[in-house]
Each structure stands twice: as C-alpha cells, then as structure tokens.
Amino acid sequence: MRDILKSLIIVVFAVLIGFSAVFGYVAEKLMNAQPPTGTITGAIILVIGTIAILVLFWKEKTI
C-alpha cells in the first residue's frame, strides 16, 4: 500500500511539473513577453523537477 501511495505522489508531482512548464509557455505566448521568460521559467522548472523525480526513484531503489 505504501509503495502505491509513493508512486502516486511521484506521478502527481511529475504531472504538476509538466503542467507548470506548459502554462509558463502559454502565458508567455498570450502576453507576448519579451524576453521569453515563460519558456525560460518552464525549462528551469522542468529540469529541477526531473532531477527531483530521478532522485526520488533512485532513493526508492536503494532502500
């Protein structure tokens, strides 16, 4: 049961990170932002989130 809960939490975090990157890009396009801050912010969030998820998976495998 705990493993299922941990997997669901990781999946929810992954989805939220993906949505935040997409919303950053869409907001940038809607506001015609210069410089492209939405894309930069989305990319940074995506990279940090991906690293965090990989660390969580690696930590689960080593326990």
PDB file with SEQRES, HELIX, SHEET and CRYST1 records, atoms N, CA, C and O in Angstrom:
SEQRES   1 A   63  MET ARG ASP ILE LEU LYS SER LEU ILE ILE VAL VAL PHE          
SEQRES   2 A   63  ALA VAL LEU ILE GLY PHE SER ALA VAL PHE GLY TYR VAL          
SEQRES   3 A   63  ALA GLU LYS LEU MET ASN ALA GLN PRO PRO THR GLY THR          
SEQRES   4 A   63  ILE THR GLY ALA ILE ILE LEU VAL ILE GLY THR ILE ALA          
SEQRES   5 A   63  ILE LEU VAL LEU PHE TRP LYS GLU LYS THR ILE                  
HELIX    1 AA1 ARG A    2  MET A   31  1                                  30    
HELIX    2 AA2 THR A   37  THR A   62  1                                  26    
CRYST1    1.000    1.000    1.000  90.00  90.00  90.00 P 1           1          
ATOM      1  N   MET A   1       0.828  -1.200   0.000  1.00  0.00           N  
ATOM      2  CA  MET A   1       0.000   0.000   0.000  1.00  0.00           C  
ATOM      3  C   MET A   1       0.867   1.258   0.000  1.00  0.00           C  
ATOM      4  O   MET A   1       0.567   2.238  -0.683  1.00  0.00           O  
ATOM      5  N   ARG A   2       1.951   1.210   0.782  1.00  0.00           N  
ATOM      6  CA  ARG A   2       2.837   2.376   0.841  1.00  0.00           C  
ATOM      7  C   ARG A   2       3.520   2.632  -0.488  1.00  0.00           C  
ATOM      8  O   ARG A   2       3.703   3.782  -0.889  1.00  0.00           O  
ATOM      9  N   ASP A   3       3.900   1.552  -1.176  1.00  0.00           N  
ATOM     10  CA  ASP A   3       4.556   1.703  -2.472  1.00  0.00           C  
ATOM     11  C   ASP A   3       3.623   2.344  -3.490  1.00  0.00           C  
ATOM     12  O   ASP A   3       4.040   3.186  -4.286  1.00  0.00           O  
ATOM     13  N   ILE A   4       2.353   1.939  -3.458  1.00  0.00           N  
ATOM     14  CA  ILE A   4       1.375   2.518  -4.379  1.00  0.00           C  
ATOM     15  C   ILE A   4       1.210   4.003  -4.089  1.00  0.00           C  
ATOM     16  O   ILE A   4       1.154   4.811  -5.016  1.00  0.00           O  
ATOM     17  N   LEU A   5       1.132   4.368  -2.825  1.00  0.00           N  
ATOM     18  CA  LEU A   5       0.979   5.769  -2.447  1.00  0.00           C  
ATOM     19  C   LEU A   5       2.193   6.594  -2.877  1.00  0.00           C  
ATOM     20  O   LEU A   5       2.041   7.703  -3.388  1.00  0.00           O  
ATOM     21  N   LYS A   6       3.380   6.060  -2.673  1.00  0.00           N  
ATOM     22  CA  LYS A   6       4.593   6.772  -3.089  1.00  0.00           C  
ATOM     23  C   LYS A   6       4.627   6.945  -4.601  1.00  0.00           C  
ATOM     24  O   LYS A   6       5.003   8.008  -5.096  1.00  0.00           O  
ATOM     25  N   SER A   7       4.236   5.905  -5.339  1.00  0.00           N  
ATOM     26  CA  SER A   7       4.214   6.003  -6.798  1.00  0.00           C  
ATOM     27  C   SER A   7       3.219   7.057  -7.256  1.00  0.00           C  
ATOM     28  O   SER A   7       3.506   7.835  -8.166  1.00  0.00           O  
ATOM     29  N   LEU A   8       2.047   7.083  -6.625  1.00  0.00           N  
ATOM     30  CA  LEU A   8       1.043   8.083  -6.993  1.00  0.00           C  
ATOM     31  C   LEU A   8       1.537   9.496  -6.715  1.00  0.00           C  
ATOM     32  O   LEU A   8       1.308  10.400  -7.519  1.00  0.00           O  
ATOM     33  N   ILE A   9       2.206   9.696  -5.597  1.00  0.00           N  
ATOM     34  CA  ILE A   9       2.732  11.020  -5.265  1.00  0.00           C  
ATOM     35  C   ILE A   9       3.765  11.448  -6.304  1.00  0.00           C  
ATOM     36  O   ILE A   9       3.763  12.599  -6.739  1.00  0.00           O  
ATOM     37  N   ILE A  10       4.642  10.537  -6.702  1.00  0.00           N  
ATOM     38  CA  ILE A  10       5.662  10.865  -7.702  1.00  0.00           C  
ATOM     39  C   ILE A  10       5.013  11.198  -9.043  1.00  0.00           C  
ATOM     40  O   ILE A  10       5.434  12.137  -9.719  1.00  0.00           O  
ATOM     41  N   VAL A  11       3.990  10.436  -9.434  1.00  0.00           N  
ATOM     42  CA  VAL A  11       3.301  10.700 -10.697  1.00  0.00           C  
ATOM     43  C   VAL A  11       2.596  12.049 -10.652  1.00  0.00           C  
ATOM     44  O   VAL A  11       2.636  12.800 -11.626  1.00  0.00           O  
ATOM     45  N   VAL A  12       1.947  12.366  -9.526  1.00  0.00           N  
ATOM     46  CA  VAL A  12       1.266  13.657  -9.391  1.00  0.00           C  
ATOM     47  C   VAL A  12       2.273  14.799  -9.488  1.00  0.00           C  
ATOM     48  O   VAL A  12       2.007  15.803 -10.150  1.00  0.00           O  
ATOM     49  N   PHE A  13       3.426  14.656  -8.833  1.00  0.00           N  
ATOM     50  CA  PHE A  13       4.457  15.689  -8.937  1.00  0.00           C  
ATOM     51  C   PHE A  13       4.924  15.848 -10.379  1.00  0.00           C  
ATOM     52  O   PHE A  13       5.115  16.970 -10.850  1.00  0.00           O  
ATOM     53  N   ALA A  14       5.110  14.735 -11.082  1.00  0.00           N  
ATOM     54  CA  ALA A  14       5.558  14.795 -12.472  1.00  0.00           C  
ATOM     55  C   ALA A  14       4.537  15.523 -13.343  1.00  0.00           C  
ATOM     56  O   ALA A  14       4.905  16.342 -14.185  1.00  0.00           O  
ATOM     57  N   VAL A  15       3.258  15.222 -13.140  1.00  0.00           N  
ATOM     58  CA  VAL A  15       2.204  15.878 -13.916  1.00  0.00           C  
ATOM     59  C   VAL A  15       2.157  17.373 -13.605  1.00  0.00           C  
ATOM     60  O   VAL A  15       2.027  18.190 -14.518  1.00  0.00           O  
ATOM     61  N   LEU A  16       2.260  17.735 -12.336  1.00  0.00           N  
ATOM     62  CA  LEU A  16       2.240  19.151 -11.967  1.00  0.00           C  
ATOM     63  C   LEU A  16       3.430  19.902 -12.556  1.00  0.00           C  
ATOM     64  O   LEU A  16       3.290  21.045 -12.992  1.00  0.00           O  
ATOM     65  N   ILE A  17       4.586  19.271 -12.568  1.00  0.00           N  
ATOM     66  CA  ILE A  17       5.764  19.900 -13.155  1.00  0.00           C  
ATOM     67  C   ILE A  17       5.558  20.110 -14.654  1.00  0.00           C  
ATOM     68  O   ILE A  17       5.896  21.165 -15.190  1.00  0.00           O  
ATOM     69  N   GLY A  18       5.009  19.111 -15.319  1.00  0.00           N  
ATOM     70  CA  GLY A  18       4.726  19.252 -16.748  1.00  0.00           C  
ATOM     71  C   GLY A  18       3.719  20.351 -17.020  1.00  0.00           C  
ATOM     72  O   GLY A  18       3.902  21.143 -17.945  1.00  0.00           O  
ATOM     73  N   PHE A  19       2.650  20.410 -16.221  1.00  0.00           N  
ATOM     74  CA  PHE A  19       1.653  21.461 -16.394  1.00  0.00           C  
ATOM     75  C   PHE A  19       2.247  22.840 -16.162  1.00  0.00           C  
ATOM     76  O   PHE A  19       1.922  23.781 -16.886  1.00  0.00           O  
ATOM     77  N   SER A  20       3.112  22.974 -15.164  1.00  0.00           N  
ATOM     78  CA  SER A  20       3.693  24.288 -14.887  1.00  0.00           C  
ATOM     79  C   SER A  20       4.561  24.742 -16.054  1.00  0.00           C  
ATOM     80  O   SER A  20       4.575  25.928 -16.386  1.00  0.00           O  
ATOM     81  N   ALA A  21       5.284  23.817 -16.681  1.00  0.00           N  
ATOM     82  CA  ALA A  21       6.093  24.181 -17.843  1.00  0.00           C  
ATOM     83  C   ALA A  21       5.201  24.609 -19.006  1.00  0.00           C  
ATOM     84  O   ALA A  21       5.486  25.601 -19.676  1.00  0.00           O  
ATOM     85  N   VAL A  22       4.123  23.864 -19.245  1.00  0.00           N  
ATOM     86  CA  VAL A  22       3.209  24.199 -20.338  1.00  0.00           C  
ATOM     87  C   VAL A  22       2.514  25.531 -20.076  1.00  0.00           C  
ATOM     88  O   VAL A  22       2.410  26.359 -20.982  1.00  0.00           O  
ATOM     89  N   PHE A  23       2.036  25.752 -18.847  1.00  0.00           N  
ATOM     90  CA  PHE A  23       1.357  27.002 -18.533  1.00  0.00           C  
ATOM     91  C   PHE A  23       2.299  28.196 -18.631  1.00  0.00           C  
ATOM     92  O   PHE A  23       1.882  29.278 -19.044  1.00  0.00           O  
ATOM     93  N   GLY A  24       3.566  28.013 -18.256  1.00  0.00           N  
ATOM     94  CA  GLY A  24       4.544  29.088 -18.408  1.00  0.00           C  
ATOM     95  C   GLY A  24       4.709  29.474 -19.862  1.00  0.00           C  
ATOM     96  O   GLY A  24       4.779  30.658 -20.191  1.00  0.00           O  
ATOM     97  N   TYR A  25       4.773  28.480 -20.738  1.00  0.00           N  
ATOM     98  CA  TYR A  25       4.921  28.741 -22.171  1.00  0.00           C  
ATOM     99  C   TYR A  25       3.678  29.427 -22.735  1.00  0.00           C  
ATOM    100  O   TYR A  25       3.787  30.393 -23.491  1.00  0.00           O  
ATOM    101  N   VAL A  26       2.492  28.927 -22.366  1.00  0.00           N  
ATOM    102  CA  VAL A  26       1.241  29.503 -22.870  1.00  0.00           C  
ATOM    103  C   VAL A  26       1.076  30.939 -22.381  1.00  0.00           C  
ATOM    104  O   VAL A  26       0.679  31.813 -23.151  1.00  0.00           O  
ATOM    105  N   ALA A  27       1.379  31.188 -21.106  1.00  0.00           N  
ATOM    106  CA  ALA A  27       1.260  32.546 -20.567  1.00  0.00           C  
ATOM    107  C   ALA A  27       2.203  33.494 -21.292  1.00  0.00           C  
ATOM    108  O   ALA A  27       1.850  34.642 -21.560  1.00  0.00           O  
ATOM    109  N   GLU A  28       3.396  33.017 -21.609  1.00  0.00           N  
ATOM    110  CA  GLU A  28       4.350  33.853 -22.340  1.00  0.00           C  
ATOM    111  C   GLU A  28       3.799  34.210 -23.718  1.00  0.00           C  
ATOM    112  O   GLU A  28       3.908  35.358 -24.151  1.00  0.00           O  
ATOM    113  N   LYS A  29       3.214  33.244 -24.402  1.00  0.00           N  
ATOM    114  CA  LYS A  29       2.678  33.499 -25.739  1.00  0.00           C  
ATOM    115  C   LYS A  29       1.470  34.432 -25.681  1.00  0.00           C  
ATOM    116  O   LYS A  29       1.303  35.282 -26.556  1.00  0.00           O  
ATOM    117  N   LEU A  30       0.628  34.281 -24.660  1.00  0.00           N  
ATOM    118  CA  LEU A  30      -0.555  35.135 -24.550  1.00  0.00           C  
ATOM    119  C   LEU A  30      -0.181  36.579 -24.246  1.00  0.00           C  
ATOM    120  O   LEU A  30      -0.840  37.508 -24.713  1.00  0.00           O  
ATOM    121  N   MET A  31       0.884  36.766 -23.457  1.00  0.00           N  
ATOM    122  CA  MET A  31       1.287  38.120 -23.079  1.00  0.00           C  
ATOM    123  C   MET A  31       2.330  38.704 -24.021  1.00  0.00           C  
ATOM    124  O   MET A  31       2.729  39.858 -23.862  1.00  0.00           O  
ATOM    125  N   ASN A  32       2.784  37.912 -25.014  1.00  0.00           N  
ATOM    126  CA  ASN A  32       3.853  38.341 -25.915  1.00  0.00           C  
ATOM    127  C   ASN A  32       5.042  38.875 -25.137  1.00  0.00           C  
ATOM    128  O   ASN A  32       5.562  39.948 -25.441  1.00  0.00           O  
ATOM    129  N   ALA A  33       5.466  38.129 -24.139  1.00  0.00           N  
ATOM    130  CA  ALA A  33       6.533  38.574 -23.242  1.00  0.00           C  
ATOM    131  C   ALA A  33       7.870  38.634 -23.979  1.00  0.00           C  
ATOM    132  O   ALA A  33       8.222  37.742 -24.751  1.00  0.00           O  
ATOM    133  N   GLN A  34       8.589  39.700 -23.717  1.00  0.00           N  
ATOM    134  CA  GLN A  34       9.953  39.861 -24.229  1.00  0.00           C  
ATOM    135  C   GLN A  34      10.832  40.249 -23.076  1.00  0.00           C  
ATOM    136  O   GLN A  34      10.513  41.253 -22.439  1.00  0.00           O  
ATOM    137  N   PRO A  35      11.873  39.589 -22.742  1.00  0.00           N  
ATOM    138  CA  PRO A  35      12.345  38.323 -23.308  1.00  0.00           C  
ATOM    139  C   PRO A  35      11.437  37.160 -22.927  1.00  0.00           C  
ATOM    140  O   PRO A  35      10.568  37.316 -22.069  1.00  0.00           O  
ATOM    141  N   PRO A  36      11.617  36.011 -23.542  1.00  0.00           N  
ATOM    142  CA  PRO A  36      10.711  34.871 -23.300  1.00  0.00           C  
ATOM    143  C   PRO A  36      10.882  34.260 -21.911  1.00  0.00           C  
ATOM    144  O   PRO A  36      11.502  33.209 -21.753  1.00  0.00           O  
ATOM    145  N   THR A  37      10.327  34.929 -20.920  1.00  0.00           N  
ATOM    146  CA  THR A  37      10.503  34.481 -19.534  1.00  0.00           C  
ATOM    147  C   THR A  37       9.735  33.203 -19.230  1.00  0.00           C  
ATOM    148  O   THR A  37      10.174  32.398 -18.409  1.00  0.00           O  
ATOM    149  N   GLY A  38       8.600  33.010 -19.878  1.00  0.00           N  
ATOM    150  CA  GLY A  38       7.799  31.810 -19.618  1.00  0.00           C  
ATOM    151  C   GLY A  38       8.523  30.543 -20.029  1.00  0.00           C  
ATOM    152  O   GLY A  38       8.508  29.546 -19.307  1.00  0.00           O  
ATOM    153  N   THR A  39       9.156  30.588 -21.192  1.00  0.00           N  
ATOM    154  CA  THR A  39       9.889  29.416 -21.669  1.00  0.00           C  
ATOM    155  C   THR A  39      11.081  29.133 -20.772  1.00  0.00           C  
ATOM    156  O   THR A  39      11.352  27.979 -20.438  1.00  0.00           O  
ATOM    157  N   ILE A  40      11.792  30.179 -20.383  1.00  0.00           N  
ATOM    158  CA  ILE A  40      12.956  30.008 -19.513  1.00  0.00           C  
ATOM    159  C   ILE A  40      12.525  29.442 -18.165  1.00  0.00           C  
ATOM    160  O   ILE A  40      13.132  28.499 -17.659  1.00  0.00           O  
ATOM    161  N   THR A  41      11.477  30.019 -17.587  1.00  0.00           N  
ATOM    162  CA  THR A  41      10.979  29.543 -16.295  1.00  0.00           C  
ATOM    163  C   THR A  41      10.487  28.105 -16.404  1.00  0.00           C  
ATOM    164  O   THR A  41      10.780  27.275 -15.543  1.00  0.00           O  
ATOM    165  N   GLY A  42       9.740  27.813 -17.462  1.00  0.00           N  
ATOM    166  CA  GLY A  42       9.244  26.452 -17.668  1.00  0.00           C  
ATOM    167  C   GLY A  42      10.371  25.447 -17.807  1.00  0.00           C  
ATOM    168  O   GLY A  42      10.299  24.346 -17.260  1.00  0.00           O  
ATOM    169  N   ALA A  43      11.412  25.823 -18.537  1.00  0.00           N  
ATOM    170  CA  ALA A  43      12.556  24.918 -18.718  1.00  0.00           C  
ATOM    171  C   ALA A  43      13.280  24.676 -17.400  1.00  0.00           C  
ATOM    172  O   ALA A  43      13.673  23.548 -17.102  1.00  0.00           O  
ATOM    173  N   ILE A  44      13.456  25.733 -16.610  1.00  0.00           N  
ATOM    174  CA  ILE A  44      14.127  25.588 -15.312  1.00  0.00           C  
ATOM    175  C   ILE A  44      13.306  24.681 -14.396  1.00  0.00           C  
ATOM    176  O   ILE A  44      13.857  23.793 -13.744  1.00  0.00           O  
ATOM    177  N   ILE A  45      11.986  24.904 -14.346  1.00  0.00           N  
ATOM    178  CA  ILE A  45      11.113  24.074 -13.508  1.00  0.00           C  
ATOM    179  C   ILE A  45      11.150  22.624 -13.978  1.00  0.00           C  
ATOM    180  O   ILE A  45      11.185  21.701 -13.165  1.00  0.00           O  
ATOM    181  N   LEU A  46      11.143  22.429 -15.301  1.00  0.00           N  
ATOM    182  CA  LEU A  46      11.171  21.079 -15.853  1.00  0.00           C  
ATOM    183  C   LEU A  46      12.458  20.356 -15.482  1.00  0.00           C  
ATOM    184  O   LEU A  46      12.426  19.181 -15.115  1.00  0.00           O  
ATOM    185  N   VAL A  47      13.589  21.045 -15.575  1.00  0.00           N  
ATOM    186  CA  VAL A  47      14.877  20.426 -15.251  1.00  0.00           C  
ATOM    187  C   VAL A  47      14.955  20.095 -13.764  1.00  0.00           C  
ATOM    188  O   VAL A  47      15.337  18.986 -13.392  1.00  0.00           O  
ATOM    189  N   ILE A  48      14.592  21.057 -12.914  1.00  0.00           N  
ATOM    190  CA  ILE A  48      14.649  20.823 -11.467  1.00  0.00           C  
ATOM    191  C   ILE A  48      13.696  19.697 -11.070  1.00  0.00           C  
ATOM    192  O   ILE A  48      14.050  18.830 -10.272  1.00  0.00           O  
ATOM    193  N   GLY A  49      12.496  19.714 -11.626  1.00  0.00           N  
ATOM    194  CA  GLY A  49      11.519  18.673 -11.316  1.00  0.00           C  
ATOM    195  C   GLY A  49      11.965  17.300 -11.778  1.00  0.00           C  
ATOM    196  O   GLY A  49      11.783  16.312 -11.067  1.00  0.00           O  
ATOM    197  N   THR A  50      12.551  17.232 -12.972  1.00  0.00           N  
ATOM    198  CA  THR A  50      13.036  15.953 -13.481  1.00  0.00           C  
ATOM    199  C   THR A  50      14.147  15.402 -12.597  1.00  0.00           C  
ATOM    200  O   THR A  50      14.169  14.210 -12.291  1.00  0.00           O  
ATOM    201  N   ILE A  51      15.061  16.263 -12.191  1.00  0.00           N  
ATOM    202  CA  ILE A  51      16.138  15.832 -11.297  1.00  0.00           C  
ATOM    203  C   ILE A  51      15.563  15.345  -9.970  1.00  0.00           C  
ATOM    204  O   ILE A  51      16.007  14.330  -9.432  1.00  0.00           O  
ATOM    205  N   ALA A  52      14.567  16.075  -9.440  1.00  0.00           N  
ATOM    206  CA  ALA A  52      13.958  15.672  -8.168  1.00  0.00           C  
ATOM    207  C   ALA A  52      13.281  14.310  -8.287  1.00  0.00           C  
ATOM    208  O   ALA A  52      13.400  13.480  -7.386  1.00  0.00           O  
ATOM    209  N   ILE A  53      12.573  14.073  -9.387  1.00  0.00           N  
ATOM    210  CA  ILE A  53      11.903  12.788  -9.580  1.00  0.00           C  
ATOM    211  C   ILE A  53      12.927  11.663  -9.720  1.00  0.00           C  
ATOM    212  O   ILE A  53      12.745  10.581  -9.161  1.00  0.00           O  
ATOM    213  N   LEU A  54      14.004  11.919 -10.467  1.00  0.00           N  
ATOM    214  CA  LEU A  54      15.045  10.897 -10.609  1.00  0.00           C  
ATOM    215  C   LEU A  54      15.695  10.573  -9.269  1.00  0.00           C  
ATOM    216  O   LEU A  54      15.993   9.413  -8.982  1.00  0.00           O  
ATOM    217  N   VAL A  55      15.914  11.597  -8.453  1.00  0.00           N  
ATOM    218  CA  VAL A  55      16.487  11.366  -7.123  1.00  0.00           C  
ATOM    219  C   VAL A  55      15.535  10.531  -6.276  1.00  0.00           C  
ATOM    220  O   VAL A  55      15.967   9.623  -5.566  1.00  0.00           O  
ATOM    221  N   LEU A  56      14.230  10.838  -6.348  1.00  0.00           N  
ATOM    222  CA  LEU A  56      13.255  10.053  -5.585  1.00  0.00           C  
ATOM    223  C   LEU A  56      13.247   8.594  -6.030  1.00  0.00           C  
ATOM    224  O   LEU A  56      13.234   7.691  -5.193  1.00  0.00           O  
ATOM    225  N   PHE A  57      13.256   8.356  -7.350  1.00  0.00           N  
ATOM    226  CA  PHE A  57      13.280   6.985  -7.848  1.00  0.00           C  
ATOM    227  C   PHE A  57      14.552   6.278  -7.418  1.00  0.00           C  
ATOM    228  O   PHE A  57      14.506   5.118  -7.006  1.00  0.00           O  
ATOM    229  N   TRP A  58      15.686   6.957  -7.507  1.00  0.00           N  
ATOM    230  CA  TRP A  58      16.962   6.356  -7.132  1.00  0.00           C  
ATOM    231  C   TRP A  58      16.982   6.029  -5.644  1.00  0.00           C  
ATOM    232  O   TRP A  58      17.490   4.987  -5.231  1.00  0.00           O  
ATOM    233  N   LYS A  59      16.425   6.933  -4.847  1.00  0.00           N  
ATOM    234  CA  LYS A  59      16.383   6.711  -3.401  1.00  0.00           C  
ATOM    235  C   LYS A  59      15.504   5.504  -3.074  1.00  0.00           C  
ATOM    236  O   LYS A  59      15.840   4.713  -2.192  1.00  0.00           O  
ATOM    237  N   GLU A  60      14.382   5.360  -3.778  1.00  0.00           N  
ATOM    238  CA  GLU A  60      13.489   4.222  -3.550  1.00  0.00           C  
ATOM    239  C   GLU A  60      14.173   2.910  -3.933  1.00  0.00           C  
ATOM    240  O   GLU A  60      13.975   1.892  -3.269  1.00  0.00           O  
ATOM    241  N   LYS A  61      14.967   2.927  -4.989  1.00  0.00           N  
ATOM    242  CA  LYS A  61      15.632   1.702  -5.442  1.00  0.00           C  
ATOM    243  C   LYS A  61      16.723   1.271  -4.467  1.00  0.00           C  
ATOM    244  O   LYS A  61      16.979   0.077  -4.312  1.00  0.00           O  
ATOM    245  N   THR A  62      17.371   2.240  -3.807  1.00  0.00           N  
ATOM    246  CA  THR A  62      18.484   1.894  -2.928  1.00  0.00           C  
ATOM    247  C   THR A  62      18.030   1.471  -1.541  1.00  0.00           C  
ATOM    248  O   THR A  62      18.807   0.878  -0.793  1.00  0.00           O  
ATOM    249  N   ILE A  63      16.781   1.767  -1.183  1.00  0.00           N  
ATOM    250  CA  ILE A  63      16.300   1.413   0.165  1.00  0.00           C  
ATOM    251  C   ILE A  63      15.948  -0.065   0.210  1.00  0.00           C  
ATOM    252  O   ILE A  63      15.524  -0.567   1.251  1.00  0.00           O  
TER     253      ILE A  63                                                      
END                                                                             
